Amino acid sequence: MEFSFWEQETWFTNVDYTVVGSGIVGLTCALRLRERFPKAKILVLERGMLPNGASTKNAGFACFGSISEILDDLKSHSEDEVVALIKKRIEGLTKLRALLTDKSIDYQENGGYELFLKKDNSLFKQCVEAIPTINKLLFPIFKKEVYSLKSNDLQCDGIHDQVIFNNSEGQIDTGRMMQSLLQLAQSKGILILNNTNIISYAENASEVTVVTSSVQFKTKKLLIATNGFAKKLGLNQVKPARAQVLITNKIPDLHLKGTFHLDRGYYYFRNINGRILLGGGRNLDFTGEETTVIAQTEVIQQELERLLNEVILPHTEFEIAHRWSGIMGVGSQKQPLLKKLSDHTYCGVRLGGMGVAIGATVGEDLANLIA
């Protein structure tokens, strides 16, 4: 693409900081850079027309972990590490809410529910027995008991007659959240270029040369915040993980309100404007879903529809209004990959499906890596 002198001067000359990715991490990183360096030229590059990973495609759960997920984490992490992870998620959610306001992101704290299929009775018993231990573990963070056992009055089929309730889980409007974040970044003089895909970058002693699908330019520092697409930029510690989602049409007198976790968190659903949003199923094909291709597959979509028909809305007529997918970044550890890669290149990726919760803190931490 050919650029004019004005375009070249305004966008691609004397760039101080280039952030790759305009999701939660990328934009909060850019905002923190603006706080630290008020006169710097900050450029954010986005591969899609909209943030193309998971920031605008997630289910809008303001969550920090169900009992079964926490128990899974305790199998590969110490108690201190798990507490630190959850604390970081709460801090991230608090930071995001303070930055954008609850009204602008439509934050609602309707609580979260972990449901158990009747055939998963062993897992149910294990999680119920763990409630006192997990509450004690998390008490220093919340200053109250978070999890409790409740009777199941959700009108779902095939579910155990009791559920585990989380009194501190919330939900947001993902679209409004990202729109607010984009507007805030632009109001601070941060330049955002969409449909700009990085092909490669090369560093010398004083700067980084960035080659994109449409332009080549130099920047003093490069900060990678692409999460699910990080592997394409050589960060092999991060694996892409596709999440498939669908949403129903509006359902009159919808009785479900809150956020819901099923089958160790591999399925999740919530209410949104009189609809049910349902996602998950990656466990049906872990290898196939380790991809950056934004698409749906028949095997997972069929299972999502089956769950809606047989478990979640068994006595309700509905239609599927829309389907989509997003790309997360996962790895062998739940801790994000946050580090200085070389003299002028840094990364903040591998959010492990908790981007809404930890994205804001990872973004700020990434910006703070700059000396």
URFEN-V141375 format. One line per field, one symbol per residue. burial: # if it has 9 or more other ideal C-beta (glycine too) atoms within 8 Angstrom, else .. Layout:
# URFEN-V141375
burial=???
This chain:
# URFEN-V141375
burial=......##..##..####################..#..#.######...########################..#...###.#########.###.##...####..########..##.##.###.##..##.###.##...##..#.#.#.#..##.#####.#######.###.###.###.#.#######.#..#.#...######....#.#############.#.#..#.#########..#..#.#.######.########..########..#...##.#.#.##.###.######..####...#.#..#########....###.....#########.##############.##.
